[in-house]
Amino acid sequence: MSLVLTNKGSASCTLQGWPGVSFVGDGNGTQIGQAAAFDRSTPHATVTVAPAGTATSTLRIVQAGNYSSADCKPTKADGFRVYPPGQKASIFASKSGLTACASKSVSLLTVSGLK
């Protein structure tokens, strides 16, 4: 899926690298399982984003059903928590129909560098 970050400010900004992404749930934004691994095979040049402009990244999701219930500990997710590169403040992206793995030993998410 495409992850799109929009500049809602009045000035251009720059982003470089990978966004931090994780599943969240429990109706309160609690992280579920491991955060996304960075796909370091993709370019991650500095991107200048004009006001109302966007930067995109590809988020790959492995289905939790590919793992045994014992290994995965399947859990309903409410969406994603996204940290733009270099930021400590996060954005919540709601998405229904997601199943995450609560187990920290299973990695379901991989994110590419922004472009």
HELIX and SHEET records of a PDB file:
HELIX    1   1 ALA A   64  ASN A   66  5                                   3    
HELIX    2   2 SER A   69  CYS A   72  1                                   4    
SHEET    1   A 4 SER A   2  THR A   6  0                                        
SHEET    2   A 4 THR A  54  ILE A  61 -1                                        
SHEET    3   A 4 LEU A 109  VAL A 111 -1                                        
SHEET    4   A 4 ALA A  37  PHE A  38  1                                        
SHEET    1   B 2 CYS A  13  LEU A  15  0                                        
SHEET    2   B 2 VAL A  47  VAL A  49 -1                                        
SHEET    1   C 4 THR A  30  ILE A  32  0                                        
SHEET    2   C 4 GLY A  20  GLY A  25 -1                                        
SHEET    3   C 4 PRO A  74  TYR A  83 -1                                        
SHEET    4   C 4 ILE A  91  CYS A 101 -1                                        
END                                                                             
